[in-house]
């Protein structure tokens, strides 16, 4: 399940883990903050109770999107 909210300067997407009867523990929610120039991923660390943040440039996001659909190897995207 996920939610999408539009704030003043960002779109906020929250990914909510649902076990669905599977034999695995639930993971903490992941919050994605999408700004014009960057994406920030946030997730609470259950061991420290601190929020861990990772910031990606839009270029890194493009590369991640491409990497999810490519086989193993080294790649460089051509600039747009």
PyMOL Python script that loads the backbone (N, CA, C, O; Angstrom):
from pymol import cmd

cmd.read_pdbstr("""\
ATOM      1  N   UNK A   1       0.844  -1.167   0.000  1.00  0.00           N
ATOM      2  CA  UNK A   1       0.000   0.000   0.000  1.00  0.00           C
ATOM      3  C   UNK A   1       0.895   1.237   0.000  1.00  0.00           C
ATOM      4  O   UNK A   1       2.008   1.204   0.524  1.00  0.00           O
ATOM      5  N   UNK A   2       0.405   2.326  -0.589  1.00  0.00           N
ATOM      6  CA  UNK A   2       1.152   3.573  -0.559  1.00  0.00           C
ATOM      7  C   UNK A   2       0.200   4.749  -0.581  1.00  0.00           C
ATOM      8  O   UNK A   2      -0.956   4.634  -0.987  1.00  0.00           O
ATOM      9  N   UNK A   3       0.720   5.900  -0.127  1.00  0.00           N
ATOM     10  CA  UNK A   3      -0.053   7.140  -0.167  1.00  0.00           C
ATOM     11  C   UNK A   3       0.757   8.185  -0.926  1.00  0.00           C
ATOM     12  O   UNK A   3       1.985   8.118  -0.978  1.00  0.00           O
ATOM     13  N   UNK A   4       0.052   9.155  -1.515  1.00  0.00           N
ATOM     14  CA  UNK A   4       0.685  10.268  -2.208  1.00  0.00           C
ATOM     15  C   UNK A   4       0.040  11.552  -1.695  1.00  0.00           C
ATOM     16  O   UNK A   4      -1.183  11.684  -1.672  1.00  0.00           O
ATOM     17  N   UNK A   5       0.885  12.492  -1.285  1.00  0.00           N
ATOM     18  CA  UNK A   5       0.416  13.794  -0.819  1.00  0.00           C
ATOM     19  C   UNK A   5       1.233  14.871  -1.514  1.00  0.00           C
ATOM     20  O   UNK A   5       2.428  14.696  -1.753  1.00  0.00           O
ATOM     21  N   UNK A   6       0.589  15.979  -1.834  1.00  0.00           N
ATOM     22  CA  UNK A   6       1.281  17.103  -2.450  1.00  0.00           C
ATOM     23  C   UNK A   6       1.390  18.217  -1.422  1.00  0.00           C
ATOM     24  O   UNK A   6       0.384  18.797  -1.012  1.00  0.00           O
ATOM     25  N   UNK A   7       2.622  18.513  -1.006  1.00  0.00           N
ATOM     26  CA  UNK A   7       2.892  19.623  -0.100  1.00  0.00           C
ATOM     27  C   UNK A   7       3.268  20.842  -0.940  1.00  0.00           C
ATOM     28  O   UNK A   7       3.283  20.784  -2.169  1.00  0.00           O
ATOM     29  N   UNK A   8       3.566  21.930  -0.264  1.00  0.00           N
ATOM     30  CA  UNK A   8       3.904  23.182  -0.942  1.00  0.00           C
ATOM     31  C   UNK A   8       5.067  23.021  -1.922  1.00  0.00           C
ATOM     32  O   UNK A   8       4.969  23.441  -3.075  1.00  0.00           O
ATOM     33  N   UNK A   9       6.165  22.417  -1.469  1.00  0.00           N
ATOM     34  CA  UNK A   9       7.365  22.336  -2.298  1.00  0.00           C
ATOM     35  C   UNK A   9       7.803  20.910  -2.626  1.00  0.00           C
ATOM     36  O   UNK A   9       8.874  20.709  -3.198  1.00  0.00           O
ATOM     37  N   UNK A  10       6.983  19.918  -2.267  1.00  0.00           N
ATOM     38  CA  UNK A  10       7.388  18.533  -2.512  1.00  0.00           C
ATOM     39  C   UNK A  10       6.168  17.631  -2.656  1.00  0.00           C
ATOM     40  O   UNK A  10       5.091  17.921  -2.135  1.00  0.00           O
ATOM     41  N   UNK A  11       6.364  16.544  -3.367  1.00  0.00           N
ATOM     42  CA  UNK A  11       5.389  15.459  -3.382  1.00  0.00           C
ATOM     43  C   UNK A  11       5.902  14.414  -2.404  1.00  0.00           C
ATOM     44  O   UNK A  11       7.071  14.033  -2.461  1.00  0.00           O
ATOM     45  N   UNK A  12       5.037  13.945  -1.503  1.00  0.00           N
ATOM     46  CA  UNK A  12       5.437  12.990  -0.477  1.00  0.00           C
ATOM     47  C   UNK A  12       4.731  11.665  -0.744  1.00  0.00           C
ATOM     48  O   UNK A  12       3.503  11.585  -0.739  1.00  0.00           O
ATOM     49  N   UNK A  13       5.535  10.625  -0.977  1.00  0.00           N
ATOM     50  CA  UNK A  13       5.014   9.273  -1.197  1.00  0.00           C
ATOM     51  C   UNK A  13       5.440   8.422  -0.008  1.00  0.00           C
ATOM     52  O   UNK A  13       6.613   8.417   0.364  1.00  0.00           O
ATOM     53  N   UNK A  14       4.498   7.706   0.585  1.00  0.00           N
ATOM     54  CA  UNK A  14       4.807   6.818   1.701  1.00  0.00           C
ATOM     55  C   UNK A  14       4.478   5.391   1.289  1.00  0.00           C
ATOM     56  O   UNK A  14       3.344   5.086   0.922  1.00  0.00           O
ATOM     57  N   UNK A  15       5.486   4.514   1.354  1.00  0.00           N
ATOM     58  CA  UNK A  15       5.303   3.090   1.064  1.00  0.00           C
ATOM     59  C   UNK A  15       5.084   2.363   2.385  1.00  0.00           C
ATOM     60  O   UNK A  15       5.927   2.423   3.280  1.00  0.00           O
ATOM     61  N   UNK A  16       3.961   1.683   2.504  1.00  0.00           N
ATOM     62  CA  UNK A  16       3.587   1.018   3.748  1.00  0.00           C
ATOM     63  C   UNK A  16       3.696  -0.485   3.528  1.00  0.00           C
ATOM     64  O   UNK A  16       3.037  -1.040   2.649  1.00  0.00           O
ATOM     65  N   UNK A  17       4.523  -1.134   4.322  1.00  0.00           N
ATOM     66  CA  UNK A  17       4.737  -2.576   4.186  1.00  0.00           C
ATOM     67  C   UNK A  17       3.526  -3.310   4.735  1.00  0.00           C
ATOM     68  O   UNK A  17       3.032  -2.982   5.813  1.00  0.00           O
ATOM     69  N   UNK A  18       3.051  -4.293   4.001  1.00  0.00           N
ATOM     70  CA  UNK A  18       1.959  -5.147   4.451  1.00  0.00           C
ATOM     71  C   UNK A  18       2.419  -6.594   4.324  1.00  0.00           C
ATOM     72  O   UNK A  18       2.739  -7.053   3.227  1.00  0.00           O
ATOM     73  N   UNK A  19       2.453  -7.301   5.423  1.00  0.00           N
ATOM     74  CA  UNK A  19       2.973  -8.668   5.424  1.00  0.00           C
ATOM     75  C   UNK A  19       2.109  -9.599   4.579  1.00  0.00           C
ATOM     76  O   UNK A  19       2.639 -10.473   3.894  1.00  0.00           O
ATOM     77  N   UNK A  20       0.812  -9.430   4.615  1.00  0.00           N
ATOM     78  CA  UNK A  20      -0.058 -10.256   3.799  1.00  0.00           C
ATOM     79  C   UNK A  20       0.003 -11.727   4.143  1.00  0.00           C
ATOM     80  O   UNK A  20      -0.166 -12.571   3.263  1.00  0.00           O
ATOM     81  N   UNK A  21       0.242 -12.058   5.406  1.00  0.00           N
ATOM     82  CA  UNK A  21       0.281 -13.448   5.839  1.00  0.00           C
ATOM     83  C   UNK A  21       1.587 -14.157   5.546  1.00  0.00           C
ATOM     84  O   UNK A  21       1.715 -15.353   5.806  1.00  0.00           O
ATOM     85  N   UNK A  22       2.550 -13.442   5.013  1.00  0.00           N
ATOM     86  CA  UNK A  22       3.844 -14.054   4.721  1.00  0.00           C
ATOM     87  C   UNK A  22       4.629 -14.250   6.009  1.00  0.00           C
ATOM     88  O   UNK A  22       4.370 -13.581   7.008  1.00  0.00           O
ATOM     89  N   UNK A  23       5.576 -15.156   5.985  1.00  0.00           N
ATOM     90  CA  UNK A  23       6.412 -15.425   7.156  1.00  0.00           C
ATOM     91  C   UNK A  23       7.655 -14.538   7.146  1.00  0.00           C
ATOM     92  O   UNK A  23       8.778 -15.021   7.005  1.00  0.00           O
ATOM     93  N   UNK A  24       7.437 -13.253   7.296  1.00  0.00           N
ATOM     94  CA  UNK A  24       8.549 -12.309   7.371  1.00  0.00           C
ATOM     95  C   UNK A  24       8.104 -11.132   8.228  1.00  0.00           C
ATOM     96  O   UNK A  24       6.912 -10.842   8.326  1.00  0.00           O
ATOM     97  N   UNK A  25       9.057 -10.463   8.842  1.00  0.00           N
ATOM     98  CA  UNK A  25       8.696  -9.303   9.667  1.00  0.00           C
ATOM     99  C   UNK A  25       8.310  -8.117   8.789  1.00  0.00           C
ATOM    100  O   UNK A  25       8.743  -8.013   7.642  1.00  0.00           O
ATOM    101  N   UNK A  26       7.504  -7.240   9.334  1.00  0.00           N
ATOM    102  CA  UNK A  26       7.167  -6.002   8.631  1.00  0.00           C
ATOM    103  C   UNK A  26       8.364  -5.066   8.632  1.00  0.00           C
ATOM    104  O   UNK A  26       9.086  -4.977   9.625  1.00  0.00           O
ATOM    105  N   UNK A  27       8.573  -4.380   7.545  1.00  0.00           N
ATOM    106  CA  UNK A  27       9.602  -3.357   7.473  1.00  0.00           C
ATOM    107  C   UNK A  27       8.968  -2.012   7.790  1.00  0.00           C
ATOM    108  O   UNK A  27       7.762  -1.831   7.620  1.00  0.00           O
ATOM    109  N   UNK A  28       9.785  -1.065   8.254  1.00  0.00           N
ATOM    110  CA  UNK A  28       9.299   0.271   8.544  1.00  0.00           C
ATOM    111  C   UNK A  28       8.843   0.951   7.246  1.00  0.00           C
ATOM    112  O   UNK A  28       9.333   0.630   6.163  1.00  0.00           O
ATOM    113  N   UNK A  29       7.907   1.884   7.369  1.00  0.00           N
ATOM    114  CA  UNK A  29       7.446   2.640   6.208  1.00  0.00           C
ATOM    115  C   UNK A  29       8.609   3.393   5.579  1.00  0.00           C
ATOM    116  O   UNK A  29       9.538   3.811   6.270  1.00  0.00           O
ATOM    117  N   UNK A  30       8.551   3.562   4.273  1.00  0.00           N
ATOM    118  CA  UNK A  30       9.531   4.359   3.540  1.00  0.00           C
ATOM    119  C   UNK A  30       8.812   5.605   3.037  1.00  0.00           C
ATOM    120  O   UNK A  30       7.767   5.513   2.394  1.00  0.00           O
ATOM    121  N   UNK A  31       9.384   6.771   3.337  1.00  0.00           N
ATOM    122  CA  UNK A  31       8.834   8.034   2.862  1.00  0.00           C
ATOM    123  C   UNK A  31       9.759   8.594   1.798  1.00  0.00           C
ATOM    124  O   UNK A  31      10.974   8.665   1.986  1.00  0.00           O
ATOM    125  N   UNK A  32       9.167   8.992   0.673  1.00  0.00           N
ATOM    126  CA  UNK A  32       9.921   9.550  -0.443  1.00  0.00           C
ATOM    127  C   UNK A  32       9.457  10.989  -0.631  1.00  0.00           C
ATOM    128  O   UNK A  32       8.277  11.244  -0.870  1.00  0.00           O
ATOM    129  N   UNK A  33      10.381  11.913  -0.523  1.00  0.00           N
ATOM    130  CA  UNK A  33      10.083  13.328  -0.715  1.00  0.00           C
ATOM    131  C   UNK A  33      10.666  13.748  -2.061  1.00  0.00           C
ATOM    132  O   UNK A  33      11.883  13.720  -2.243  1.00  0.00           O
ATOM    133  N   UNK A  34       9.825  14.129  -2.988  1.00  0.00           N
ATOM    134  CA  UNK A  34      10.263  14.498  -4.332  1.00  0.00           C
ATOM    135  C   UNK A  34      10.222  16.011  -4.486  1.00  0.00           C
ATOM    136  O   UNK A  34       9.153  16.621  -4.457  1.00  0.00           O
ATOM    137  N   UNK A  35      11.395  16.608  -4.648  1.00  0.00           N
ATOM    138  CA  UNK A  35      11.533  18.037  -4.888  1.00  0.00           C
ATOM    139  C   UNK A  35      11.886  18.243  -6.356  1.00  0.00           C
ATOM    140  O   UNK A  35      12.033  17.271  -7.097  1.00  0.00           O
ATOM    141  N   UNK A  36      12.022  19.483  -6.783  1.00  0.00           N
ATOM    142  CA  UNK A  36      12.389  19.768  -8.172  1.00  0.00           C
ATOM    143  C   UNK A  36      13.781  19.268  -8.525  1.00  0.00           C
ATOM    144  O   UNK A  36      14.022  18.851  -9.658  1.00  0.00           O
ATOM    145  N   UNK A  37      14.706  19.306  -7.559  1.00  0.00           N
ATOM    146  CA  UNK A  37      16.106  19.015  -7.853  1.00  0.00           C
ATOM    147  C   UNK A  37      16.673  17.796  -7.147  1.00  0.00           C
ATOM    148  O   UNK A  37      17.842  17.461  -7.339  1.00  0.00           O
ATOM    149  N   UNK A  38      15.861  17.121  -6.326  1.00  0.00           N
ATOM    150  CA  UNK A  38      16.374  15.956  -5.590  1.00  0.00           C
ATOM    151  C   UNK A  38      15.219  15.099  -5.073  1.00  0.00           C
ATOM    152  O   UNK A  38      14.064  15.524  -5.028  1.00  0.00           O
ATOM    153  N   UNK A  39      15.578  13.889  -4.689  1.00  0.00           N
ATOM    154  CA  UNK A  39      14.652  12.944  -4.065  1.00  0.00           C
ATOM    155  C   UNK A  39      15.272  12.562  -2.730  1.00  0.00           C
ATOM    156  O   UNK A  39      16.472  12.297  -2.660  1.00  0.00           O
ATOM    157  N   UNK A  40      14.473  12.530  -1.671  1.00  0.00           N
ATOM    158  CA  UNK A  40      14.968  12.113  -0.359  1.00  0.00           C
ATOM    159  C   UNK A  40      14.162  10.906   0.087  1.00  0.00           C
ATOM    160  O   UNK A  40      12.931  10.940   0.102  1.00  0.00           O
ATOM    161  N   UNK A  41      14.866   9.835   0.452  1.00  0.00           N
ATOM    162  CA  UNK A  41      14.246   8.628   0.993  1.00  0.00           C
ATOM    163  C   UNK A  41      14.461   8.625   2.497  1.00  0.00           C
ATOM    164  O   UNK A  41      15.570   8.881   2.968  1.00  0.00           O
ATOM    165  N   UNK A  42      13.416   8.338   3.249  1.00  0.00           N
ATOM    166  CA  UNK A  42      13.510   8.281   4.710  1.00  0.00           C
ATOM    167  C   UNK A  42      12.906   6.972   5.212  1.00  0.00           C
ATOM    168  O   UNK A  42      11.884   6.507   4.706  1.00  0.00           O
ATOM    169  N   UNK A  43      13.556   6.390   6.212  1.00  0.00           N
ATOM    170  CA  UNK A  43      13.037   5.199   6.875  1.00  0.00           C
ATOM    171  C   UNK A  43      13.575   5.165   8.292  1.00  0.00           C
ATOM    172  O   UNK A  43      14.754   5.430   8.525  1.00  0.00           O
ATOM    173  N   UNK A  44      12.710   4.840   9.234  1.00  0.00           N
ATOM    174  CA  UNK A  44      13.147   4.758  10.627  1.00  0.00           C
ATOM    175  C   UNK A  44      13.934   3.471  10.840  1.00  0.00           C
ATOM    176  O   UNK A  44      13.520   2.396  10.405  1.00  0.00           O
ATOM    177  N   UNK A  45      15.065   3.594  11.508  1.00  0.00           N
ATOM    178  CA  UNK A  45      15.868   2.435  11.871  1.00  0.00           C
ATOM    179  C   UNK A  45      15.283   1.868  13.160  1.00  0.00           C
ATOM    180  O   UNK A  45      15.324   2.541  14.190  1.00  0.00           O
ATOM    181  N   UNK A  46      14.741   0.657  13.136  1.00  0.00           N
ATOM    182  CA  UNK A  46      14.084   0.115  14.322  1.00  0.00           C
ATOM    183  C   UNK A  46      15.033  -0.143  15.498  1.00  0.00           C
ATOM    184  O   UNK A  46      14.593  -0.225  16.645  1.00  0.00           O
ATOM    185  N   UNK A  47      16.325  -0.268  15.215  1.00  0.00           N
ATOM    186  CA  UNK A  47      17.278  -0.507  16.299  1.00  0.00           C
ATOM    187  C   UNK A  47      17.646   0.768  17.042  1.00  0.00           C
ATOM    188  O   UNK A  47      17.829   0.748  18.259  1.00  0.00           O
ATOM    189  N   UNK A  48      17.757   1.885  16.313  1.00  0.00           N
ATOM    190  CA  UNK A  48      18.160   3.136  16.952  1.00  0.00           C
ATOM    191  C   UNK A  48      17.000   4.122  17.114  1.00  0.00           C
ATOM    192  O   UNK A  48      17.144   5.141  17.790  1.00  0.00           O
ATOM    193  N   UNK A  49      15.858   3.824  16.501  1.00  0.00           N
ATOM    194  CA  UNK A  49      14.696   4.721  16.495  1.00  0.00           C
ATOM    195  C   UNK A  49      15.021   6.082  15.881  1.00  0.00           C
ATOM    196  O   UNK A  49      14.359   7.072  16.191  1.00  0.00           O
ATOM    197  N   UNK A  50      16.031   6.141  15.017  1.00  0.00           N
ATOM    198  CA  UNK A  50      16.380   7.361  14.301  1.00  0.00           C
ATOM    199  C   UNK A  50      15.970   7.217  12.844  1.00  0.00           C
ATOM    200  O   UNK A  50      15.977   6.117  12.292  1.00  0.00           O
ATOM    201  N   UNK A  51      15.615   8.330  12.229  1.00  0.00           N
ATOM    202  CA  UNK A  51      15.264   8.320  10.815  1.00  0.00           C
ATOM    203  C   UNK A  51      16.542   8.395   9.984  1.00  0.00           C
ATOM    204  O   UNK A  51      17.381   9.271  10.195  1.00  0.00           O
ATOM    205  N   UNK A  52      16.677   7.482   9.055  1.00  0.00           N
ATOM    206  CA  UNK A  52      17.818   7.440   8.152  1.00  0.00           C
ATOM    207  C   UNK A  52      17.371   8.091   6.843  1.00  0.00           C
ATOM    208  O   UNK A  52      16.311   7.760   6.311  1.00  0.00           O
ATOM    209  N   UNK A  53      18.188   9.021   6.324  1.00  0.00           N
ATOM    210  CA  UNK A  53      17.851   9.746   5.099  1.00  0.00           C
ATOM    211  C   UNK A  53      18.923   9.511   4.034  1.00  0.00           C
ATOM    212  O   UNK A  53      20.121   9.475   4.313  1.00  0.00           O
ATOM    213  N   UNK A  54      18.439   9.355   2.811  1.00  0.00           N
ATOM    214  CA  UNK A  54      19.325   9.249   1.649  1.00  0.00           C
ATOM    215  C   UNK A  54      18.808  10.232   0.611  1.00  0.00           C
ATOM    216  O   UNK A  54      17.629  10.206   0.259  1.00  0.00           O
ATOM    217  N   UNK A  55      19.686  11.100   0.123  1.00  0.00           N
ATOM    218  CA  UNK A  55      19.320  12.073  -0.910  1.00  0.00           C
ATOM    219  C   UNK A  55      19.906  11.637  -2.243  1.00  0.00           C
ATOM    220  O   UNK A  55      21.071  11.247  -2.323  1.00  0.00           O
ATOM    221  N   UNK A  56      19.092  11.705  -3.284  1.00  0.00           N
ATOM    222  CA  UNK A  56      19.524  11.376  -4.638  1.00  0.00           C
ATOM    223  C   UNK A  56      19.285  12.572  -5.536  1.00  0.00           C
ATOM    224  O   UNK A  56      18.246  13.226  -5.442  1.00  0.00           O
ATOM    225  N   UNK A  57      20.250  12.864  -6.415  1.00  0.00           N
ATOM    226  CA  UNK A  57      20.015  13.887  -7.433  1.00  0.00           C
ATOM    227  C   UNK A  57      19.051  13.302  -8.464  1.00  0.00           C
ATOM    228  O   UNK A  57      18.817  12.094  -8.498  1.00  0.00           O
ATOM    229  N   UNK A  58      18.506  14.165  -9.289  1.00  0.00           N
ATOM    230  CA  UNK A  58      17.595  13.675 -10.332  1.00  0.00           C
ATOM    231  C   UNK A  58      18.348  12.770 -11.309  1.00  0.00           C
ATOM    232  O   UNK A  58      17.775  11.822 -11.847  1.00  0.00           O
ATOM    233  N   UNK A  59      19.636  13.063 -11.540  1.00  0.00           N
ATOM    234  CA  UNK A  59      20.461  12.202 -12.404  1.00  0.00           C
ATOM    235  C   UNK A  59      20.606  10.809 -11.786  1.00  0.00           C
ATOM    236  O   UNK A  59      20.484   9.801 -12.483  1.00  0.00           O
ATOM    237  N   UNK A  60      20.865  10.756 -10.490  1.00  0.00           N
ATOM    238  CA  UNK A  60      20.977   9.463  -9.808  1.00  0.00           C
ATOM    239  C   UNK A  60      19.659   8.707  -9.867  1.00  0.00           C
ATOM    240  O   UNK A  60      19.653   7.485 -10.012  1.00  0.00           O
ATOM    241  N   UNK A  61      18.549   9.414  -9.757  1.00  0.00           N
ATOM    242  CA  UNK A  61      17.243   8.765  -9.854  1.00  0.00           C
ATOM    243  C   UNK A  61      17.041   8.169 -11.243  1.00  0.00           C
ATOM    244  O   UNK A  61      16.531   7.056 -11.368  1.00  0.00           O
ATOM    245  N   UNK A  62      17.436   8.897 -12.288  1.00  0.00           N
ATOM    246  CA  UNK A  62      17.357   8.370 -13.657  1.00  0.00           C
ATOM    247  C   UNK A  62      18.191   7.101 -13.792  1.00  0.00           C
ATOM    248  O   UNK A  62      17.759   6.125 -14.405  1.00  0.00           O
ATOM    249  N   UNK A  63      19.403   7.125 -13.208  1.00  0.00           N
ATOM    250  CA  UNK A  63      20.276   5.954 -13.285  1.00  0.00           C
ATOM    251  C   UNK A  63      19.694   4.775 -12.505  1.00  0.00           C
ATOM    252  O   UNK A  63      19.779   3.633 -12.957  1.00  0.00           O
ATOM    253  N   UNK A  64      19.110   5.041 -11.349  1.00  0.00           N
ATOM    254  CA  UNK A  64      18.470   3.975 -10.571  1.00  0.00           C
ATOM    255  C   UNK A  64      17.312   3.375 -11.357  1.00  0.00           C
ATOM    256  O   UNK A  64      17.163   2.154 -11.411  1.00  0.00           O
ATOM    257  N   UNK A  65      16.502   4.217 -11.958  1.00  0.00           N
ATOM    258  CA  UNK A  65      15.362   3.738 -12.755  1.00  0.00           C
ATOM    259  C   UNK A  65      15.851   2.826 -13.881  1.00  0.00           C
ATOM    260  O   UNK A  65      15.270   1.766 -14.115  1.00  0.00           O
ATOM    261  N   UNK A  66      16.909   3.230 -14.575  1.00  0.00           N
ATOM    262  CA  UNK A  66      17.461   2.415 -15.660  1.00  0.00           C
ATOM    263  C   UNK A  66      18.058   1.119 -15.124  1.00  0.00           C
ATOM    264  O   UNK A  66      17.880   0.058 -15.724  1.00  0.00           O
ATOM    265  N   UNK A  67      18.768   1.201 -13.992  1.00  0.00           N
ATOM    266  CA  UNK A  67      19.450   0.032 -13.437  1.00  0.00           C
ATOM    267  C   UNK A  67      18.472  -1.071 -13.035  1.00  0.00           C
ATOM    268  O   UNK A  67      18.816  -2.252 -13.077  1.00  0.00           O
ATOM    269  N   UNK A  68      17.267  -0.692 -12.650  1.00  0.00           N
ATOM    270  CA  UNK A  68      16.291  -1.701 -12.238  1.00  0.00           C
ATOM    271  C   UNK A  68      15.852  -2.591 -13.391  1.00  0.00           C
ATOM    272  O   UNK A  68      15.288  -3.662 -13.167  1.00  0.00           O
ATOM    273  N   UNK A  69      16.107  -2.155 -14.627  1.00  0.00           N
ATOM    274  CA  UNK A  69      15.657  -2.905 -15.802  1.00  0.00           C
ATOM    275  C   UNK A  69      16.794  -3.403 -16.688  1.00  0.00           C
ATOM    276  O   UNK A  69      16.560  -3.810 -17.826  1.00  0.00           O
ATOM    277  N   UNK A  70      18.025  -3.375 -16.174  1.00  0.00           N
ATOM    278  CA  UNK A  70      19.176  -3.794 -16.971  1.00  0.00           C
ATOM    279  C   UNK A  70      19.861  -5.006 -16.347  1.00  0.00           C
ATOM    280  O   UNK A  70      19.794  -5.200 -15.134  1.00  0.00           O
ATOM    281  N   UNK A  71      20.519  -5.818 -17.167  1.00  0.00           N
ATOM    282  CA  UNK A  71      21.291  -6.939 -16.615  1.00  0.00           C
ATOM    283  C   UNK A  71      22.573  -6.444 -15.957  1.00  0.00           C
ATOM    284  O   UNK A  71      22.909  -5.262 -16.038  1.00  0.00           O
ATOM    285  N   UNK A  72      23.272  -7.344 -15.315  1.00  0.00           N
ATOM    286  CA  UNK A  72      24.535  -7.020 -14.655  1.00  0.00           C
ATOM    287  C   UNK A  72      25.509  -6.394 -15.636  1.00  0.00           C
ATOM    288  O   UNK A  72      25.587  -6.810 -16.792  1.00  0.00           O
ATOM    289  N   UNK A  73      26.259  -5.387 -15.176  1.00  0.00           N
ATOM    290  CA  UNK A  73      27.241  -4.747 -16.039  1.00  0.00           C
ATOM    291  C   UNK A  73      27.507  -3.322 -15.615  1.00  0.00           C
ATOM    292  O   UNK A  73      26.966  -2.859 -14.611  1.00  0.00           O
ATOM    293  N   UNK A  74      28.346  -2.613 -16.379  1.00  0.00           N
ATOM    294  CA  UNK A  74      28.660  -1.201 -16.155  1.00  0.00           C
ATOM    295  C   UNK A  74      27.975  -0.381 -17.231  1.00  0.00           C
ATOM    296  O   UNK A  74      28.001  -0.743 -18.407  1.00  0.00           O
ATOM    297  N   UNK A  75      27.363   0.721 -16.831  1.00  0.00           N
ATOM    298  CA  UNK A  75      26.607   1.529 -17.767  1.00  0.00           C
ATOM    299  C   UNK A  75      26.828   3.012 -17.500  1.00  0.00           C
ATOM    300  O   UNK A  75      27.157   3.409 -16.382  1.00  0.00           O
ATOM    301  N   UNK A  76      26.644   3.822 -18.533  1.00  0.00           N
ATOM    302  CA  UNK A  76      26.631   5.271 -18.395  1.00  0.00           C
ATOM    303  C   UNK A  76      25.483   5.776 -19.274  1.00  0.00           C
ATOM    304  O   UNK A  76      25.436   5.492 -20.471  1.00  0.00           O
ATOM    305  N   UNK A  77      24.572   6.516 -18.674  1.00  0.00           N
ATOM    306  CA  UNK A  77      23.474   7.082 -19.444  1.00  0.00           C
ATOM    307  C   UNK A  77      23.968   8.301 -20.214  1.00  0.00           C
ATOM    308  O   UNK A  77      24.769   9.083 -19.702  1.00  0.00           O
ATOM    309  N   UNK A  78      23.493   8.456 -21.430  1.00  0.00           N
ATOM    310  CA  UNK A  78      23.813   9.632 -22.230  1.00  0.00           C
ATOM    311  C   UNK A  78      23.037  10.809 -21.666  1.00  0.00           C
ATOM    312  O   UNK A  78      21.866  10.666 -21.316  1.00  0.00           O
ATOM    313  N   UNK A  79      23.678  11.976 -21.573  1.00  0.00           N
ATOM    314  CA  UNK A  79      22.953  13.162 -21.077  1.00  0.00           C
ATOM    315  C   UNK A  79      21.773  13.485 -21.988  1.00  0.00           C
ATOM    316  O   UNK A  79      21.807  13.263 -23.198  1.00  0.00           O
ATOM    317  N   UNK A  80      20.722  14.019 -21.353  1.00  0.00           N
ATOM    318  CA  UNK A  80      19.542  14.377 -22.165  1.00  0.00           C
ATOM    319  C   UNK A  80      19.661  15.765 -22.689  1.00  0.00           C
ATOM    320  O   UNK A  80      18.767  16.238 -23.390  1.00  0.00           O
TER     321      UNK A  80
END
""", "prot")
cmd.dss("prot")
cmd.show_as("cartoon", "prot")
cmd.util.cbc("prot")
cmd.orient("prot")
